[in-house]
Protein backbone atom coordinates (compact mmCIF):
# COMPACT_ATOMS: atom_id res chain seq x y z
CA UNK A 1 0.00 0.00 0.00
CA UNK A 2 1.35 3.41 -1.02
CA UNK A 3 1.17 6.26 1.48
CA UNK A 4 3.31 8.76 -0.44
CA UNK A 5 3.23 9.33 -4.19
CA UNK A 6 6.48 10.26 -5.92
CA UNK A 7 6.77 12.50 -8.97
CA UNK A 8 9.55 12.26 -11.56
CA UNK A 9 11.56 15.20 -10.18
CA UNK A 10 12.60 13.62 -6.88
CA UNK A 11 13.35 10.31 -8.62
CA UNK A 12 15.87 12.12 -10.81
CA UNK A 13 17.20 14.34 -8.02
CA UNK A 14 17.83 11.40 -5.69
CA UNK A 15 20.01 9.73 -8.32
CA UNK A 16 21.70 12.70 -10.00
CA UNK A 17 24.10 14.33 -7.54
CA UNK A 18 24.42 17.37 -9.81
CA UNK A 19 20.69 18.03 -9.66
CA UNK A 20 19.99 21.25 -7.71
CA UNK A 21 17.36 19.40 -5.64
CA UNK A 22 19.57 16.42 -4.82
CA UNK A 23 20.31 17.32 -1.19
CA UNK A 24 16.84 18.57 -0.30
CA UNK A 25 15.29 15.41 -1.76
CA UNK A 26 17.73 13.19 0.13
CA UNK A 27 16.88 14.99 3.36
CA UNK A 28 13.14 14.72 2.66
CA UNK A 29 13.45 11.02 1.85
CA UNK A 30 15.18 10.40 5.18
CA UNK A 31 12.05 11.69 6.96
CA UNK A 32 9.62 9.45 5.07
CA UNK A 33 9.00 6.07 6.63
CA UNK A 34 5.81 5.25 4.70
CA UNK A 35 5.72 3.21 1.48
CA UNK A 36 6.50 5.12 -1.72
CA UNK A 37 4.72 4.63 -5.02
CA UNK A 38 4.72 6.17 -8.45
CA UNK A 39 3.00 5.66 -11.78
CA UNK A 40 4.40 4.53 -15.12
CA UNK A 41 4.15 8.00 -16.72
CA UNK A 42 6.21 9.61 -13.93
CA UNK A 43 8.69 6.73 -13.96
CA UNK A 44 9.02 7.00 -17.74
CA UNK A 45 9.61 10.74 -17.46
CA UNK A 46 12.36 10.17 -14.88
CA UNK A 47 13.94 7.47 -17.05
CA UNK A 48 13.92 9.89 -20.00
CA UNK A 49 15.50 12.66 -17.93
CA UNK A 50 18.27 10.25 -16.89
CA UNK A 51 18.86 9.10 -20.49
CA UNK A 52 22.42 10.43 -20.66
CA UNK A 53 23.59 7.89 -18.07
CA UNK A 54 22.94 4.18 -18.26
CA UNK A 55 24.25 3.94 -14.69
CA UNK A 56 21.65 6.46 -13.49
CA UNK A 57 18.89 4.61 -15.32
CA UNK A 58 20.05 1.39 -13.70
CA UNK A 59 19.86 3.10 -10.29
CA UNK A 60 16.28 4.07 -11.08
CA UNK A 61 15.47 0.44 -11.89
CA UNK A 62 17.09 -0.53 -8.61
CA UNK A 63 14.66 1.69 -6.70
CA UNK A 64 11.92 -0.70 -7.80
CA UNK A 65 13.92 -3.91 -7.73
CA UNK A 66 14.99 -3.50 -4.10
CA UNK A 67 11.50 -2.54 -3.00
CA UNK A 68 11.97 1.09 -2.01
CA UNK A 69 9.50 2.21 -4.64
CA UNK A 70 6.59 0.44 -6.24
CA UNK A 71 4.53 1.13 -9.32
CA UNK A 72 0.87 1.82 -8.68
CA UNK A 73 -1.24 0.35 -11.46
CA UNK A 74 -3.30 2.47 -13.78
CA UNK A 75 -6.17 0.87 -15.65
CA UNK A 76 -8.46 1.79 -18.49
CA UNK A 77 -11.00 2.93 -15.91
CA UNK A 78 -8.54 5.67 -14.82
CA UNK A 79 -8.17 7.17 -18.30
CA UNK A 80 -11.42 9.19 -18.47
CA UNK A 81 -10.55 10.97 -15.21
CA UNK A 82 -6.96 11.62 -16.32
CA UNK A 83 -8.29 13.09 -19.56
CA UNK A 84 -10.70 15.27 -17.59
CA UNK A 85 -7.91 16.47 -15.28
CA UNK A 86 -5.64 17.38 -18.19
CA UNK A 87 -8.47 19.43 -19.69
CA UNK A 88 -9.32 21.09 -16.37
CA UNK A 89 -5.71 22.13 -15.77
CA UNK A 90 -4.82 22.83 -19.42
CA UNK A 91 -3.70 26.37 -18.56
CA UNK A 92 -0.74 25.09 -16.51
CA UNK A 93 -0.65 22.75 -18.58
CA UNK A 94 -0.98 19.41 -16.76
CA UNK A 95 1.11 16.61 -18.24
CA UNK A 96 0.25 12.92 -18.31
CA UNK A 97 2.45 12.06 -15.32
CA UNK A 98 0.76 14.68 -13.13
CA UNK A 99 -2.71 13.58 -14.28
CA UNK A 100 -1.86 9.98 -13.38
CA UNK A 101 -0.54 10.97 -9.95
CA UNK A 102 -3.61 13.07 -9.20
CA UNK A 103 -5.89 10.25 -10.37
CA UNK A 104 -4.15 7.71 -8.14
CA UNK A 105 -4.31 10.16 -5.23
CA UNK A 106 -8.07 10.40 -5.72
CA UNK A 107 -8.59 6.69 -6.21
CA UNK A 108 -6.40 5.58 -3.30
CA UNK A 109 -7.08 8.63 -1.10
CA UNK A 110 -3.41 9.61 -0.84
CA UNK A 111 -2.72 13.23 0.14
CA UNK A 112 1.07 13.20 0.44
CA UNK A 113 3.16 13.74 -2.65
CA UNK A 114 6.94 13.94 -2.96
CA UNK A 115 7.58 16.44 -5.75
CA UNK A 116 9.75 19.41 -6.62
CA UNK A 117 6.90 20.72 -8.77
CA UNK A 118 5.34 22.62 -5.89
CA UNK A 119 3.81 25.26 -8.19
CA UNK A 120 1.52 22.83 -10.00
CA UNK A 121 0.74 20.53 -7.08
CA UNK A 122 -0.33 23.51 -4.97
CA UNK A 123 -2.94 24.22 -7.67
CA UNK A 124 -4.21 20.66 -8.20
CA UNK A 125 -7.19 19.65 -6.06
CA UNK A 126 -7.84 15.91 -5.96
CA UNK A 127 -11.54 15.17 -5.54
CA UNK A 128 -12.60 14.62 -1.94
CA UNK A 129 -9.05 15.26 -0.68
CA UNK A 130 -8.54 19.01 -0.91
CA UNK A 131 -4.95 20.14 -1.08
CA UNK A 132 -1.93 17.92 -1.37
CA UNK A 133 0.54 17.65 1.50
CA UNK A 134 3.68 18.37 -0.52
CA UNK A 135 7.11 17.03 0.41
CA UNK A 136 9.69 18.53 0.64
C-alpha positions in Angstrom: 0.0 0.0 0.0 1.3 3.4 -1.0 1.2 6.3 1.5 3.3 8.8 -0.4 3.2 9.3 -4.2 6.5 10.3 -5.9 6.8 12.5 -9.0 9.6 12.3 -11.6 11.6 15.2 -10.2 12.6 13.6 -6.9 13.4 10.3 -8.6 15.9 12.1 -10.8 17.2 14.3 -8.0 17.8 11.4 -5.7 20.0 9.7 -8.3 21.7 12.7 -10.0 24.1 14.3 -7.5 24.4 17.4 -9.8 20.7 18.0 -9.7 20.0 21.3 -7.7 17.4 19.4 -5.6 19.6 16.4 -4.8 20.3 17.3 -1.2 16.8 18.6 -0.3 15.3 15.4 -1.8 17.7 13.2 0.1 16.9 15.0 3.4 13.1 14.7 2.7 13.5 11.0 1.8 15.2 10.4 5.2 12.0 11.7 7.0 9.6 9.4 5.1 9.0 6.1 6.6 5.8 5.3 4.7 5.7 3.2 1.5 6.5 5.1 -1.7 4.7 4.6 -5.0 4.7 6.2 -8.5 3.0 5.7 -11.8 4.4 4.5 -15.1 4.1 8.0 -16.7 6.2 9.6 -13.9 8.7 6.7 -14.0 9.0 7.0 -17.7 9.6 10.7 -17.5 12.4 10.2 -14.9 13.9 7.5 -17.0 13.9 9.9 -20.0 15.5 12.7 -17.9 18.3 10.3 -16.9 18.9 9.1 -20.5 22.4 10.4 -20.7 23.6 7.9 -18.1 22.9 4.2 -18.3 24.3 3.9 -14.7 21.7 6.5 -13.5 18.9 4.6 -15.3 20.1 1.4 -13.7 19.9 3.1 -10.3 16.3 4.1 -11.1 15.5 0.4 -11.9 17.1 -0.5 -8.6 14.7 1.7 -6.7 11.9 -0.7 -7.8 13.9 -3.9 -7.7 15.0 -3.5 -4.1 11.5 -2.5 -3.0 12.0 1.1 -2.0 9.5 2.2 -4.6 6.6 0.4 -6.2 4.5 1.1 -9.3 0.9 1.8 -8.7 -1.2 0.4 -11.5 -3.3 2.5 -13.8 -6.2 0.9 -15.7 -8.5 1.8 -18.5 -11.0 2.9 -15.9 -8.5 5.7 -14.8 -8.2 7.2 -18.3 -11.4 9.2 -18.5 -10.6 11.0 -15.2 -7.0 11.6 -16.3 -8.3 13.1 -19.6 -10.7 15.3 -17.6 -7.9 16.5 -15.3 -5.6 17.4 -18.2 -8.5 19.4 -19.7 -9.3 21.1 -16.4 -5.7 22.1 -15.8 -4.8 22.8 -19.4 -3.7 26.4 -18.6 -0.7 25.1 -16.5 -0.6 22.8 -18.6 -1.0 19.4 -16.8 1.1 16.6 -18.2 0.2 12.9 -18.3 2.4 12.1 -15.3 0.8 14.7 -13.1 -2.7 13.6 -14.3 -1.9 10.0 -13.4 -0.5 11.0 -9.9 -3.6 13.1 -9.2 -5.9 10.3 -10.4 -4.1 7.7 -8.1 -4.3 10.2 -5.2 -8.1 10.4 -5.7 -8.6 6.7 -6.2 -6.4 5.6 -3.3 -7.1 8.6 -1.1 -3.4 9.6 -0.8 -2.7 13.2 0.1 1.1 13.2 0.4 3.2 13.7 -2.7 6.9 13.9 -3.0 7.6 16.4 -5.7 9.8 19.4 -6.6 6.9 20.7 -8.8 5.3 22.6 -5.9 3.8 25.3 -8.2 1.5 22.8 -10.0 0.7 20.5 -7.1 -0.3 23.5 -5.0 -2.9 24.2 -7.7 -4.2 20.7 -8.2 -7.2 19.6 -6.1 -7.8 15.9 -6.0 -11.5 15.2 -5.5 -12.6 14.6 -1.9 -9.1 15.3 -0.7 -8.5 19.0 -0.9 -5.0 20.1 -1.1 -1.9 17.9 -1.4 0.5 17.6 1.5 3.7 18.4 -0.5 7.1 17.0 0.4 9.7 18.5 0.6 
